Amino acid sequence: MTLPGSPHLVRLAGELRLDGHSLVDLAHRFGTPLFVYSQAAMLSAVAAYHQALQGRPHLVCYAMKANSSLAVLQTFARAGCGFDIVSVGELERVLAAGGSAAKTVFSGVGKKRDEMARALEAGVRCFNVESHGELVRLDEVARAHGKLARVSLRVNPDVDAGTHPYISTGLKGNKFGIAHHEALDAYRHAAALPGLEVVGIDCHIGSQIVQIAPYLDALDRLLDLVEAVEREGLVIHHVDVGGGLGITYTDEAPPAADALVGALLARLDSRGHGWREVLFEPGRSLVGNAGVLLTEVQYLKRGPTKNFCIVDAAMNDLLRPAMYEAWMAIEPCRQRDGIAAETWDVVGPVCESGDWLGRDRRLAISEGDTLAVLSAGAYGMAMASNYNTRPRAAEIMLVGDQAHLIREREPIQALMSGERLL
Ligand code: LLP
């Protein structure tokens, strides 16, 4: 049976298996809600980028906001990746997982002084700077610490990535980046500040992008700027095209990573920039289809207008449906004979009507069954919260025939640690 997403996930004799492991067995062994990841799927996703970039100076910086669990970071560090971080907390995770600061780029619109100082001390590869104010602040912090901060300017190319408004970031109405028409001035500004060294240019136009054309438009806009900046005697060492490549949740057909990379490299070549180092910041496309969220059916509640399948995972475990009305496939882990399919809204126990994982799904299920929400490896656990004082789920990484517990289920006591009674 064909499932959306990963070739690592198959249904054999009615039973869903990820890398050969029975998902029902994992749910029974480790409990639910449970995130399960295939390390092999992550490695093959990153290999597609690396292979397409072979022979070119390049760095794939995994955008760890997609899934920042330590064993996931360790997997990508060992595969030769750098990291794209957006907070000092993410930096500490990179270091704890054995990643290299020298391969880490620091993105984000709101970097604070202490975050800059820690990143300089750790020796990050560069800061992706998003405003004049940030240039001034970074210069001050760098000089105060006797450091030179390497900077790349994040340019807002004003291209439409054709994705959900909440995850579209490269339009001029977005908070991100320096407006294209102001960027040359910002480079002059950066060059004049003694605590800074200009090293690159970057952009990130959005997420879950399923076309190549917006990337090519953005790259063209960046290269126009590179040429203008270099005419003034500055050198731009690297071009960072950001992340954003989409995955298949249902019937989307995003380009393969190697097709996207190939098209961008061809455009760099045709414009005479083929020698330049290229950086990518993929998140979702490295981990999204490598993971599932397992959940157990608690109650089947039939109503006058809707039938509700109440499961033990909720919006606090997987926020994407509630937040973006994202459609994520939901499959029974073991198919049942003798039960008729009915239409269900799959909902969690959280006290919000917005707490749903899927609406109007045809499922043949009964209480106690295990369901898998597919393509949950990206922006699942990373966006999980403790709303309703719900402990965060456990996580499993499959490596060959081993199922490693990479994060234990959060103990309830941990949810109250750090709190004080009056
Ligand atoms: N670089 C920067 C500067 C970013 O802001 C992002 C994502 C990425 C790279 C990685 O993008 P990706 O390859 O994962 O698309 N929570 C949303 C997605 C938010 C993306 C934010 N920025 C979701 O669940 O759809």
Residues whose N, C-alpha, C, O or C-beta is under 5 A from the ligand:
A	BS01	LLP	A63 A66 S107 I167 H204 G206 S207 Q208 G242 G243 G244 L245 E281 P282 G283 R284 S285 R320 Y379
